[in-house]
Amino acid sequence: MEDQTRSLRTVFAEATRKQSDLTGDSNSTAFQENLRSAIATFEECIRIASEISLFSPNETLDDVSSGDLQYMVLHYHLAELVLKITGGNRKANLLRARSDCEMFLKLLDSYDVLSKADAKLYERFRDNPQSFSTASTSDAAARRQTKIARFREEKELRRKLEVRIQ
């Protein structure tokens, strides 16, 4: 019964705290137990957000309150954490992380948050997710440039989200 009374804000704060507390050897038992706890807490956030219909396909980004923007990244955080799981079925974990990334991108796309270039990339991905790549698989320099560009874009997006939340 206690879980039903916890607000999304409370559970999200707990989840992000658990995520930031993940330090040390990622292969250690303690790290993996803390990781599983963080994953479970983000899954609870997603469940709560779904139950309260936080995001709706008939809304625009302007309809989302500034305080709720931070919850758009729930699936992103979950994917990031799932990738840190060691042991077990690695392929299943990769597929799960990809699924959460897809849900994150789908949400961003539905609110027209993606830039035109990213929306085109996302469309290419949806057309053929099995063979999609953002960079040449044979040209190391091109892969590096793509990685640098993506890092800069991610940094800028995080900055924009922080400004909008405050």
Chimera marker file (.cmm) of the C-alpha trace (Angstrom):
<marker_set name="trace">
<marker id="1" x="0.000" y="0.000" z="0.000" r="1" g="1" b="0" radius="0.5"/>
<marker id="2" x="2.885" y="2.386" z="0.704" r="1" g="1" b="0" radius="0.5"/>
<marker id="3" x="3.946" y="2.386" z="-2.969" r="1" g="1" b="0" radius="0.5"/>
<marker id="4" x="0.524" y="3.648" z="-4.050" r="1" g="1" b="0" radius="0.5"/>
<marker id="5" x="0.847" y="6.808" z="-1.971" r="1" g="1" b="0" radius="0.5"/>
<marker id="6" x="4.345" y="7.737" z="-3.147" r="1" g="1" b="0" radius="0.5"/>
<marker id="7" x="4.401" y="10.592" z="-5.609" r="1" g="1" b="0" radius="0.5"/>
<marker id="8" x="6.293" y="10.532" z="-8.866" r="1" g="1" b="0" radius="0.5"/>
<marker id="9" x="8.415" y="13.405" z="-7.589" r="1" g="1" b="0" radius="0.5"/>
<marker id="10" x="9.445" y="11.409" z="-4.499" r="1" g="1" b="0" radius="0.5"/>
<marker id="11" x="10.186" y="8.214" z="-6.386" r="1" g="1" b="0" radius="0.5"/>
<marker id="12" x="12.097" y="10.097" z="-9.099" r="1" g="1" b="0" radius="0.5"/>
<marker id="13" x="14.243" y="11.847" z="-6.482" r="1" g="1" b="0" radius="0.5"/>
<marker id="14" x="15.002" y="8.467" z="-4.942" r="1" g="1" b="0" radius="0.5"/>
<marker id="15" x="15.800" y="6.947" z="-8.352" r="1" g="1" b="0" radius="0.5"/>
<marker id="16" x="18.173" y="9.730" z="-9.371" r="1" g="1" b="0" radius="0.5"/>
<marker id="17" x="19.868" y="9.583" z="-5.961" r="1" g="1" b="0" radius="0.5"/>
<marker id="18" x="20.380" y="5.843" z="-6.345" r="1" g="1" b="0" radius="0.5"/>
<marker id="19" x="21.726" y="6.390" z="-9.847" r="1" g="1" b="0" radius="0.5"/>
<marker id="20" x="24.208" y="9.034" z="-8.716" r="1" g="1" b="0" radius="0.5"/>
<marker id="21" x="25.295" y="6.837" z="-5.786" r="1" g="1" b="0" radius="0.5"/>
<marker id="22" x="26.435" y="4.081" z="-8.164" r="1" g="1" b="0" radius="0.5"/>
<marker id="23" x="30.189" y="4.113" z="-7.739" r="1" g="1" b="0" radius="0.5"/>
<marker id="24" x="32.988" y="1.623" z="-7.531" r="1" g="1" b="0" radius="0.5"/>
<marker id="25" x="33.640" y="-1.600" z="-9.379" r="1" g="1" b="0" radius="0.5"/>
<marker id="26" x="30.669" y="-2.259" z="-11.655" r="1" g="1" b="0" radius="0.5"/>
<marker id="27" x="31.369" y="-5.988" z="-11.457" r="1" g="1" b="0" radius="0.5"/>
<marker id="28" x="31.089" y="-6.108" z="-7.675" r="1" g="1" b="0" radius="0.5"/>
<marker id="29" x="28.085" y="-7.711" z="-6.024" r="1" g="1" b="0" radius="0.5"/>
<marker id="30" x="27.321" y="-4.529" z="-4.060" r="1" g="1" b="0" radius="0.5"/>
<marker id="31" x="27.331" y="-2.384" z="-7.219" r="1" g="1" b="0" radius="0.5"/>
<marker id="32" x="25.055" y="-4.814" z="-9.075" r="1" g="1" b="0" radius="0.5"/>
<marker id="33" x="22.617" y="-4.947" z="-6.119" r="1" g="1" b="0" radius="0.5"/>
<marker id="34" x="22.512" y="-1.132" z="-5.965" r="1" g="1" b="0" radius="0.5"/>
<marker id="35" x="22.088" y="-1.073" z="-9.743" r="1" g="1" b="0" radius="0.5"/>
<marker id="36" x="19.111" y="-3.433" z="-9.572" r="1" g="1" b="0" radius="0.5"/>
<marker id="37" x="17.572" y="-1.231" z="-6.879" r="1" g="1" b="0" radius="0.5"/>
<marker id="38" x="18.041" y="1.887" z="-9.037" r="1" g="1" b="0" radius="0.5"/>
<marker id="39" x="16.528" y="0.072" z="-12.035" r="1" g="1" b="0" radius="0.5"/>
<marker id="40" x="13.520" y="-1.034" z="-9.967" r="1" g="1" b="0" radius="0.5"/>
<marker id="41" x="13.001" y="2.536" z="-8.749" r="1" g="1" b="0" radius="0.5"/>
<marker id="42" x="13.089" y="3.959" z="-12.291" r="1" g="1" b="0" radius="0.5"/>
<marker id="43" x="10.646" y="1.220" z="-13.350" r="1" g="1" b="0" radius="0.5"/>
<marker id="44" x="8.374" y="2.386" z="-10.532" r="1" g="1" b="0" radius="0.5"/>
<marker id="45" x="8.644" y="5.961" z="-11.869" r="1" g="1" b="0" radius="0.5"/>
<marker id="46" x="7.608" y="4.762" z="-15.319" r="1" g="1" b="0" radius="0.5"/>
<marker id="47" x="4.683" y="2.832" z="-13.851" r="1" g="1" b="0" radius="0.5"/>
<marker id="48" x="3.480" y="5.888" z="-11.897" r="1" g="1" b="0" radius="0.5"/>
<marker id="49" x="3.881" y="8.203" z="-14.908" r="1" g="1" b="0" radius="0.5"/>
<marker id="50" x="1.855" y="5.756" z="-16.978" r="1" g="1" b="0" radius="0.5"/>
<marker id="51" x="-0.875" y="5.407" z="-14.340" r="1" g="1" b="0" radius="0.5"/>
<marker id="52" x="-1.349" y="9.157" z="-14.089" r="1" g="1" b="0" radius="0.5"/>
<marker id="53" x="-1.119" y="9.569" z="-17.899" r="1" g="1" b="0" radius="0.5"/>
<marker id="54" x="1.604" y="12.155" z="-17.487" r="1" g="1" b="0" radius="0.5"/>
<marker id="55" x="2.332" y="12.323" z="-21.203" r="1" g="1" b="0" radius="0.5"/>
<marker id="56" x="-0.427" y="12.232" z="-23.759" r="1" g="1" b="0" radius="0.5"/>
<marker id="57" x="-0.161" y="11.880" z="-27.546" r="1" g="1" b="0" radius="0.5"/>
<marker id="58" x="-2.672" y="14.681" z="-28.044" r="1" g="1" b="0" radius="0.5"/>
<marker id="59" x="-0.536" y="17.238" z="-26.182" r="1" g="1" b="0" radius="0.5"/>
<marker id="60" x="2.205" y="19.530" z="-27.393" r="1" g="1" b="0" radius="0.5"/>
<marker id="61" x="5.404" y="20.339" z="-25.548" r="1" g="1" b="0" radius="0.5"/>
<marker id="62" x="3.843" y="23.629" z="-24.429" r="1" g="1" b="0" radius="0.5"/>
<marker id="63" x="1.137" y="21.615" z="-22.626" r="1" g="1" b="0" radius="0.5"/>
<marker id="64" x="3.734" y="19.879" z="-20.435" r="1" g="1" b="0" radius="0.5"/>
<marker id="65" x="4.498" y="21.743" z="-17.233" r="1" g="1" b="0" radius="0.5"/>
<marker id="66" x="8.112" y="22.748" z="-16.724" r="1" g="1" b="0" radius="0.5"/>
<marker id="67" x="8.316" y="20.556" z="-13.641" r="1" g="1" b="0" radius="0.5"/>
<marker id="68" x="7.218" y="17.497" z="-15.610" r="1" g="1" b="0" radius="0.5"/>
<marker id="69" x="9.848" y="17.862" z="-18.337" r="1" g="1" b="0" radius="0.5"/>
<marker id="70" x="12.364" y="15.994" z="-16.191" r="1" g="1" b="0" radius="0.5"/>
<marker id="71" x="10.194" y="12.865" z="-16.405" r="1" g="1" b="0" radius="0.5"/>
<marker id="72" x="10.569" y="12.689" z="-20.166" r="1" g="1" b="0" radius="0.5"/>
<marker id="73" x="13.972" y="11.065" z="-19.610" r="1" g="1" b="0" radius="0.5"/>
<marker id="74" x="12.783" y="8.133" z="-17.475" r="1" g="1" b="0" radius="0.5"/>
<marker id="75" x="13.281" y="5.554" z="-20.218" r="1" g="1" b="0" radius="0.5"/>
<marker id="76" x="16.663" y="7.079" z="-21.086" r="1" g="1" b="0" radius="0.5"/>
<marker id="77" x="17.872" y="6.676" z="-17.501" r="1" g="1" b="0" radius="0.5"/>
<marker id="78" x="16.545" y="3.134" z="-17.384" r="1" g="1" b="0" radius="0.5"/>
<marker id="79" x="18.339" y="2.210" z="-20.612" r="1" g="1" b="0" radius="0.5"/>
<marker id="80" x="21.551" y="3.724" z="-19.313" r="1" g="1" b="0" radius="0.5"/>
<marker id="81" x="21.314" y="1.651" z="-16.137" r="1" g="1" b="0" radius="0.5"/>
<marker id="82" x="20.380" y="-1.608" z="-17.877" r="1" g="1" b="0" radius="0.5"/>
<marker id="83" x="23.558" y="-1.324" z="-19.962" r="1" g="1" b="0" radius="0.5"/>
<marker id="84" x="25.571" y="-1.514" z="-16.723" r="1" g="1" b="0" radius="0.5"/>
<marker id="85" x="24.231" y="-4.936" z="-15.761" r="1" g="1" b="0" radius="0.5"/>
<marker id="86" x="26.983" y="-7.528" z="-15.784" r="1" g="1" b="0" radius="0.5"/>
<marker id="87" x="26.472" y="-11.248" z="-15.976" r="1" g="1" b="0" radius="0.5"/>
<marker id="88" x="23.316" y="-12.894" z="-17.135" r="1" g="1" b="0" radius="0.5"/>
<marker id="89" x="22.037" y="-12.680" z="-20.674" r="1" g="1" b="0" radius="0.5"/>
<marker id="90" x="23.913" y="-9.758" z="-22.257" r="1" g="1" b="0" radius="0.5"/>
<marker id="91" x="21.868" y="-9.865" z="-25.466" r="1" g="1" b="0" radius="0.5"/>
<marker id="92" x="18.596" y="-9.645" z="-23.517" r="1" g="1" b="0" radius="0.5"/>
<marker id="93" x="19.953" y="-6.654" z="-21.589" r="1" g="1" b="0" radius="0.5"/>
<marker id="94" x="21.020" y="-4.931" z="-24.807" r="1" g="1" b="0" radius="0.5"/>
<marker id="95" x="17.593" y="-5.517" z="-26.358" r="1" g="1" b="0" radius="0.5"/>
<marker id="96" x="15.910" y="-4.198" z="-23.228" r="1" g="1" b="0" radius="0.5"/>
<marker id="97" x="18.098" y="-1.070" z="-23.263" r="1" g="1" b="0" radius="0.5"/>
<marker id="98" x="17.351" y="-0.549" z="-26.946" r="1" g="1" b="0" radius="0.5"/>
<marker id="99" x="13.635" y="-0.870" z="-26.259" r="1" g="1" b="0" radius="0.5"/>
<marker id="100" x="13.848" y="1.788" z="-23.550" r="1" g="1" b="0" radius="0.5"/>
<marker id="101" x="15.855" y="4.050" z="-25.880" r="1" g="1" b="0" radius="0.5"/>
<marker id="102" x="13.173" y="3.579" z="-28.530" r="1" g="1" b="0" radius="0.5"/>
<marker id="103" x="10.450" y="4.532" z="-26.040" r="1" g="1" b="0" radius="0.5"/>
<marker id="104" x="12.445" y="7.626" z="-25.059" r="1" g="1" b="0" radius="0.5"/>
<marker id="105" x="12.908" y="8.659" z="-28.693" r="1" g="1" b="0" radius="0.5"/>
<marker id="106" x="9.259" y="7.963" z="-29.487" r="1" g="1" b="0" radius="0.5"/>
<marker id="107" x="8.208" y="10.283" z="-26.661" r="1" g="1" b="0" radius="0.5"/>
<marker id="108" x="10.579" y="13.021" z="-27.814" r="1" g="1" b="0" radius="0.5"/>
<marker id="109" x="9.356" y="12.610" z="-31.386" r="1" g="1" b="0" radius="0.5"/>
<marker id="110" x="5.695" y="12.784" z="-30.348" r="1" g="1" b="0" radius="0.5"/>
<marker id="111" x="6.376" y="16.136" z="-28.658" r="1" g="1" b="0" radius="0.5"/>
<marker id="112" x="8.492" y="17.424" z="-31.579" r="1" g="1" b="0" radius="0.5"/>
<marker id="113" x="11.537" y="17.792" z="-29.327" r="1" g="1" b="0" radius="0.5"/>
<marker id="114" x="13.908" y="16.220" z="-31.842" r="1" g="1" b="0" radius="0.5"/>
<marker id="115" x="15.757" y="18.520" z="-34.197" r="1" g="1" b="0" radius="0.5"/>
<marker id="116" x="15.017" y="18.065" z="-37.889" r="1" g="1" b="0" radius="0.5"/>
<marker id="117" x="18.266" y="16.137" z="-38.344" r="1" g="1" b="0" radius="0.5"/>
<marker id="118" x="17.525" y="13.888" z="-35.357" r="1" g="1" b="0" radius="0.5"/>
<marker id="119" x="13.945" y="13.343" z="-36.518" r="1" g="1" b="0" radius="0.5"/>
<marker id="120" x="15.319" y="12.140" z="-39.871" r="1" g="1" b="0" radius="0.5"/>
<marker id="121" x="17.758" y="9.823" z="-38.078" r="1" g="1" b="0" radius="0.5"/>
<marker id="122" x="14.932" y="8.487" z="-35.934" r="1" g="1" b="0" radius="0.5"/>
<marker id="123" x="12.828" y="7.877" z="-39.042" r="1" g="1" b="0" radius="0.5"/>
<marker id="124" x="15.736" y="5.984" z="-40.646" r="1" g="1" b="0" radius="0.5"/>
<marker id="125" x="16.038" y="3.933" z="-37.472" r="1" g="1" b="0" radius="0.5"/>
<marker id="126" x="12.324" y="3.081" z="-37.447" r="1" g="1" b="0" radius="0.5"/>
<marker id="127" x="12.525" y="2.005" z="-41.083" r="1" g="1" b="0" radius="0.5"/>
<marker id="128" x="15.277" y="-0.534" z="-40.382" r="1" g="1" b="0" radius="0.5"/>
<marker id="129" x="16.303" y="-0.810" z="-36.711" r="1" g="1" b="0" radius="0.5"/>
<marker id="130" x="18.375" y="-3.960" z="-37.231" r="1" g="1" b="0" radius="0.5"/>
<marker id="131" x="20.906" y="-2.358" z="-39.570" r="1" g="1" b="0" radius="0.5"/>
<marker id="132" x="20.679" y="1.290" z="-38.485" r="1" g="1" b="0" radius="0.5"/>
<marker id="133" x="23.923" y="3.141" z="-37.745" r="1" g="1" b="0" radius="0.5"/>
<marker id="134" x="24.662" y="6.828" z="-37.267" r="1" g="1" b="0" radius="0.5"/>
<marker id="135" x="28.219" y="6.516" z="-38.524" r="1" g="1" b="0" radius="0.5"/>
<marker id="136" x="30.247" y="4.588" z="-41.021" r="1" g="1" b="0" radius="0.5"/>
<marker id="137" x="31.224" y="1.208" z="-39.648" r="1" g="1" b="0" radius="0.5"/>
<marker id="138" x="34.420" y="1.167" z="-41.698" r="1" g="1" b="0" radius="0.5"/>
<marker id="139" x="35.734" y="4.732" z="-41.283" r="1" g="1" b="0" radius="0.5"/>
<marker id="140" x="37.203" y="5.297" z="-37.813" r="1" g="1" b="0" radius="0.5"/>
<marker id="141" x="37.604" y="9.051" z="-38.327" r="1" g="1" b="0" radius="0.5"/>
<marker id="142" x="33.939" y="9.415" z="-39.336" r="1" g="1" b="0" radius="0.5"/>
<marker id="143" x="32.852" y="7.391" z="-36.296" r="1" g="1" b="0" radius="0.5"/>
<marker id="144" x="34.934" y="9.634" z="-34.037" r="1" g="1" b="0" radius="0.5"/>
<marker id="145" x="33.497" y="12.829" z="-35.565" r="1" g="1" b="0" radius="0.5"/>
<marker id="146" x="29.968" y="11.486" z="-35.195" r="1" g="1" b="0" radius="0.5"/>
<marker id="147" x="30.632" y="10.563" z="-31.569" r="1" g="1" b="0" radius="0.5"/>
<marker id="148" x="32.025" y="14.049" z="-30.828" r="1" g="1" b="0" radius="0.5"/>
<marker id="149" x="29.053" y="15.728" z="-32.522" r="1" g="1" b="0" radius="0.5"/>
<marker id="150" x="26.589" y="13.564" z="-30.587" r="1" g="1" b="0" radius="0.5"/>
<marker id="151" x="28.354" y="14.347" z="-27.303" r="1" g="1" b="0" radius="0.5"/>
<marker id="152" x="28.093" y="18.084" z="-28.003" r="1" g="1" b="0" radius="0.5"/>
<marker id="153" x="24.416" y="17.766" z="-28.946" r="1" g="1" b="0" radius="0.5"/>
<marker id="154" x="23.666" y="15.774" z="-25.789" r="1" g="1" b="0" radius="0.5"/>
<marker id="155" x="25.475" y="18.359" z="-23.652" r="1" g="1" b="0" radius="0.5"/>
<marker id="156" x="23.506" y="21.185" z="-25.279" r="1" g="1" b="0" radius="0.5"/>
<marker id="157" x="20.198" y="19.342" z="-24.856" r="1" g="1" b="0" radius="0.5"/>
<marker id="158" x="20.914" y="18.729" z="-21.172" r="1" g="1" b="0" radius="0.5"/>
<marker id="159" x="21.722" y="22.438" z="-20.753" r="1" g="1" b="0" radius="0.5"/>
<marker id="160" x="18.457" y="23.421" z="-22.441" r="1" g="1" b="0" radius="0.5"/>
<marker id="161" x="16.435" y="21.034" z="-20.283" r="1" g="1" b="0" radius="0.5"/>
<marker id="162" x="18.060" y="22.350" z="-17.107" r="1" g="1" b="0" radius="0.5"/>
<marker id="163" x="17.305" y="25.947" z="-18.114" r="1" g="1" b="0" radius="0.5"/>
<marker id="164" x="13.687" y="25.106" z="-18.926" r="1" g="1" b="0" radius="0.5"/>
<marker id="165" x="13.172" y="23.174" z="-15.655" r="1" g="1" b="0" radius="0.5"/>
<marker id="166" x="14.491" y="26.016" z="-13.505" r="1" g="1" b="0" radius="0.5"/>
<link id1="1" id2="2" r="1" g="1" b="0" radius="0.2"/>
<link id1="2" id2="3" r="1" g="1" b="0" radius="0.2"/>
<link id1="3" id2="4" r="1" g="1" b="0" radius="0.2"/>
<link id1="4" id2="5" r="1" g="1" b="0" radius="0.2"/>
<link id1="5" id2="6" r="1" g="1" b="0" radius="0.2"/>
<link id1="6" id2="7" r="1" g="1" b="0" radius="0.2"/>
<link id1="7" id2="8" r="1" g="1" b="0" radius="0.2"/>
<link id1="8" id2="9" r="1" g="1" b="0" radius="0.2"/>
<link id1="9" id2="10" r="1" g="1" b="0" radius="0.2"/>
<link id1="10" id2="11" r="1" g="1" b="0" radius="0.2"/>
<link id1="11" id2="12" r="1" g="1" b="0" radius="0.2"/>
<link id1="12" id2="13" r="1" g="1" b="0" radius="0.2"/>
<link id1="13" id2="14" r="1" g="1" b="0" radius="0.2"/>
<link id1="14" id2="15" r="1" g="1" b="0" radius="0.2"/>
<link id1="15" id2="16" r="1" g="1" b="0" radius="0.2"/>
<link id1="16" id2="17" r="1" g="1" b="0" radius="0.2"/>
<link id1="17" id2="18" r="1" g="1" b="0" radius="0.2"/>
<link id1="18" id2="19" r="1" g="1" b="0" radius="0.2"/>
<link id1="19" id2="20" r="1" g="1" b="0" radius="0.2"/>
<link id1="20" id2="21" r="1" g="1" b="0" radius="0.2"/>
<link id1="21" id2="22" r="1" g="1" b="0" radius="0.2"/>
<link id1="22" id2="23" r="1" g="1" b="0" radius="0.2"/>
<link id1="23" id2="24" r="1" g="1" b="0" radius="0.2"/>
<link id1="24" id2="25" r="1" g="1" b="0" radius="0.2"/>
<link id1="25" id2="26" r="1" g="1" b="0" radius="0.2"/>
<link id1="26" id2="27" r="1" g="1" b="0" radius="0.2"/>
<link id1="27" id2="28" r="1" g="1" b="0" radius="0.2"/>
<link id1="28" id2="29" r="1" g="1" b="0" radius="0.2"/>
<link id1="29" id2="30" r="1" g="1" b="0" radius="0.2"/>
<link id1="30" id2="31" r="1" g="1" b="0" radius="0.2"/>
<link id1="31" id2="32" r="1" g="1" b="0" radius="0.2"/>
<link id1="32" id2="33" r="1" g="1" b="0" radius="0.2"/>
<link id1="33" id2="34" r="1" g="1" b="0" radius="0.2"/>
<link id1="34" id2="35" r="1" g="1" b="0" radius="0.2"/>
<link id1="35" id2="36" r="1" g="1" b="0" radius="0.2"/>
<link id1="36" id2="37" r="1" g="1" b="0" radius="0.2"/>
<link id1="37" id2="38" r="1" g="1" b="0" radius="0.2"/>
<link id1="38" id2="39" r="1" g="1" b="0" radius="0.2"/>
<link id1="39" id2="40" r="1" g="1" b="0" radius="0.2"/>
<link id1="40" id2="41" r="1" g="1" b="0" radius="0.2"/>
<link id1="41" id2="42" r="1" g="1" b="0" radius="0.2"/>
<link id1="42" id2="43" r="1" g="1" b="0" radius="0.2"/>
<link id1="43" id2="44" r="1" g="1" b="0" radius="0.2"/>
<link id1="44" id2="45" r="1" g="1" b="0" radius="0.2"/>
<link id1="45" id2="46" r="1" g="1" b="0" radius="0.2"/>
<link id1="46" id2="47" r="1" g="1" b="0" radius="0.2"/>
<link id1="47" id2="48" r="1" g="1" b="0" radius="0.2"/>
<link id1="48" id2="49" r="1" g="1" b="0" radius="0.2"/>
<link id1="49" id2="50" r="1" g="1" b="0" radius="0.2"/>
<link id1="50" id2="51" r="1" g="1" b="0" radius="0.2"/>
<link id1="51" id2="52" r="1" g="1" b="0" radius="0.2"/>
<link id1="52" id2="53" r="1" g="1" b="0" radius="0.2"/>
<link id1="53" id2="54" r="1" g="1" b="0" radius="0.2"/>
<link id1="54" id2="55" r="1" g="1" b="0" radius="0.2"/>
<link id1="55" id2="56" r="1" g="1" b="0" radius="0.2"/>
<link id1="56" id2="57" r="1" g="1" b="0" radius="0.2"/>
<link id1="57" id2="58" r="1" g="1" b="0" radius="0.2"/>
<link id1="58" id2="59" r="1" g="1" b="0" radius="0.2"/>
<link id1="59" id2="60" r="1" g="1" b="0" radius="0.2"/>
<link id1="60" id2="61" r="1" g="1" b="0" radius="0.2"/>
<link id1="61" id2="62" r="1" g="1" b="0" radius="0.2"/>
<link id1="62" id2="63" r="1" g="1" b="0" radius="0.2"/>
<link id1="63" id2="64" r="1" g="1" b="0" radius="0.2"/>
<link id1="64" id2="65" r="1" g="1" b="0" radius="0.2"/>
<link id1="65" id2="66" r="1" g="1" b="0" radius="0.2"/>
<link id1="66" id2="67" r="1" g="1" b="0" radius="0.2"/>
<link id1="67" id2="68" r="1" g="1" b="0" radius="0.2"/>
<link id1="68" id2="69" r="1" g="1" b="0" radius="0.2"/>
<link id1="69" id2="70" r="1" g="1" b="0" radius="0.2"/>
<link id1="70" id2="71" r="1" g="1" b="0" radius="0.2"/>
<link id1="71" id2="72" r="1" g="1" b="0" radius="0.2"/>
<link id1="72" id2="73" r="1" g="1" b="0" radius="0.2"/>
<link id1="73" id2="74" r="1" g="1" b="0" radius="0.2"/>
<link id1="74" id2="75" r="1" g="1" b="0" radius="0.2"/>
<link id1="75" id2="76" r="1" g="1" b="0" radius="0.2"/>
<link id1="76" id2="77" r="1" g="1" b="0" radius="0.2"/>
<link id1="77" id2="78" r="1" g="1" b="0" radius="0.2"/>
<link id1="78" id2="79" r="1" g="1" b="0" radius="0.2"/>
<link id1="79" id2="80" r="1" g="1" b="0" radius="0.2"/>
<link id1="80" id2="81" r="1" g="1" b="0" radius="0.2"/>
<link id1="81" id2="82" r="1" g="1" b="0" radius="0.2"/>
<link id1="82" id2="83" r="1" g="1" b="0" radius="0.2"/>
<link id1="83" id2="84" r="1" g="1" b="0" radius="0.2"/>
<link id1="84" id2="85" r="1" g="1" b="0" radius="0.2"/>
<link id1="85" id2="86" r="1" g="1" b="0" radius="0.2"/>
<link id1="86" id2="87" r="1" g="1" b="0" radius="0.2"/>
<link id1="87" id2="88" r="1" g="1" b="0" radius="0.2"/>
<link id1="88" id2="89" r="1" g="1" b="0" radius="0.2"/>
<link id1="89" id2="90" r="1" g="1" b="0" radius="0.2"/>
<link id1="90" id2="91" r="1" g="1" b="0" radius="0.2"/>
<link id1="91" id2="92" r="1" g="1" b="0" radius="0.2"/>
<link id1="92" id2="93" r="1" g="1" b="0" radius="0.2"/>
<link id1="93" id2="94" r="1" g="1" b="0" radius="0.2"/>
<link id1="94" id2="95" r="1" g="1" b="0" radius="0.2"/>
<link id1="95" id2="96" r="1" g="1" b="0" radius="0.2"/>
<link id1="96" id2="97" r="1" g="1" b="0" radius="0.2"/>
<link id1="97" id2="98" r="1" g="1" b="0" radius="0.2"/>
<link id1="98" id2="99" r="1" g="1" b="0" radius="0.2"/>
<link id1="99" id2="100" r="1" g="1" b="0" radius="0.2"/>
<link id1="100" id2="101" r="1" g="1" b="0" radius="0.2"/>
<link id1="101" id2="102" r="1" g="1" b="0" radius="0.2"/>
<link id1="102" id2="103" r="1" g="1" b="0" radius="0.2"/>
<link id1="103" id2="104" r="1" g="1" b="0" radius="0.2"/>
<link id1="104" id2="105" r="1" g="1" b="0" radius="0.2"/>
<link id1="105" id2="106" r="1" g="1" b="0" radius="0.2"/>
<link id1="106" id2="107" r="1" g="1" b="0" radius="0.2"/>
<link id1="107" id2="108" r="1" g="1" b="0" radius="0.2"/>
<link id1="108" id2="109" r="1" g="1" b="0" radius="0.2"/>
<link id1="109" id2="110" r="1" g="1" b="0" radius="0.2"/>
<link id1="110" id2="111" r="1" g="1" b="0" radius="0.2"/>
<link id1="111" id2="112" r="1" g="1" b="0" radius="0.2"/>
<link id1="112" id2="113" r="1" g="1" b="0" radius="0.2"/>
<link id1="113" id2="114" r="1" g="1" b="0" radius="0.2"/>
<link id1="114" id2="115" r="1" g="1" b="0" radius="0.2"/>
<link id1="115" id2="116" r="1" g="1" b="0" radius="0.2"/>
<link id1="116" id2="117" r="1" g="1" b="0" radius="0.2"/>
<link id1="117" id2="118" r="1" g="1" b="0" radius="0.2"/>
<link id1="118" id2="119" r="1" g="1" b="0" radius="0.2"/>
<link id1="119" id2="120" r="1" g="1" b="0" radius="0.2"/>
<link id1="120" id2="121" r="1" g="1" b="0" radius="0.2"/>
<link id1="121" id2="122" r="1" g="1" b="0" radius="0.2"/>
<link id1="122" id2="123" r="1" g="1" b="0" radius="0.2"/>
<link id1="123" id2="124" r="1" g="1" b="0" radius="0.2"/>
<link id1="124" id2="125" r="1" g="1" b="0" radius="0.2"/>
<link id1="125" id2="126" r="1" g="1" b="0" radius="0.2"/>
<link id1="126" id2="127" r="1" g="1" b="0" radius="0.2"/>
<link id1="127" id2="128" r="1" g="1" b="0" radius="0.2"/>
<link id1="128" id2="129" r="1" g="1" b="0" radius="0.2"/>
<link id1="129" id2="130" r="1" g="1" b="0" radius="0.2"/>
<link id1="130" id2="131" r="1" g="1" b="0" radius="0.2"/>
<link id1="131" id2="132" r="1" g="1" b="0" radius="0.2"/>
<link id1="132" id2="133" r="1" g="1" b="0" radius="0.2"/>
<link id1="133" id2="134" r="1" g="1" b="0" radius="0.2"/>
<link id1="134" id2="135" r="1" g="1" b="0" radius="0.2"/>
<link id1="135" id2="136" r="1" g="1" b="0" radius="0.2"/>
<link id1="136" id2="137" r="1" g="1" b="0" radius="0.2"/>
<link id1="137" id2="138" r="1" g="1" b="0" radius="0.2"/>
<link id1="138" id2="139" r="1" g="1" b="0" radius="0.2"/>
<link id1="139" id2="140" r="1" g="1" b="0" radius="0.2"/>
<link id1="140" id2="141" r="1" g="1" b="0" radius="0.2"/>
<link id1="141" id2="142" r="1" g="1" b="0" radius="0.2"/>
<link id1="142" id2="143" r="1" g="1" b="0" radius="0.2"/>
<link id1="143" id2="144" r="1" g="1" b="0" radius="0.2"/>
<link id1="144" id2="145" r="1" g="1" b="0" radius="0.2"/>
<link id1="145" id2="146" r="1" g="1" b="0" radius="0.2"/>
<link id1="146" id2="147" r="1" g="1" b="0" radius="0.2"/>
<link id1="147" id2="148" r="1" g="1" b="0" radius="0.2"/>
<link id1="148" id2="149" r="1" g="1" b="0" radius="0.2"/>
<link id1="149" id2="150" r="1" g="1" b="0" radius="0.2"/>
<link id1="150" id2="151" r="1" g="1" b="0" radius="0.2"/>
<link id1="151" id2="152" r="1" g="1" b="0" radius="0.2"/>
<link id1="152" id2="153" r="1" g="1" b="0" radius="0.2"/>
<link id1="153" id2="154" r="1" g="1" b="0" radius="0.2"/>
<link id1="154" id2="155" r="1" g="1" b="0" radius="0.2"/>
<link id1="155" id2="156" r="1" g="1" b="0" radius="0.2"/>
<link id1="156" id2="157" r="1" g="1" b="0" radius="0.2"/>
<link id1="157" id2="158" r="1" g="1" b="0" radius="0.2"/>
<link id1="158" id2="159" r="1" g="1" b="0" radius="0.2"/>
<link id1="159" id2="160" r="1" g="1" b="0" radius="0.2"/>
<link id1="160" id2="161" r="1" g="1" b="0" radius="0.2"/>
<link id1="161" id2="162" r="1" g="1" b="0" radius="0.2"/>
<link id1="162" id2="163" r="1" g="1" b="0" radius="0.2"/>
<link id1="163" id2="164" r="1" g="1" b="0" radius="0.2"/>
<link id1="164" id2="165" r="1" g="1" b="0" radius="0.2"/>
<link id1="165" id2="166" r="1" g="1" b="0" radius="0.2"/>
</marker_set>
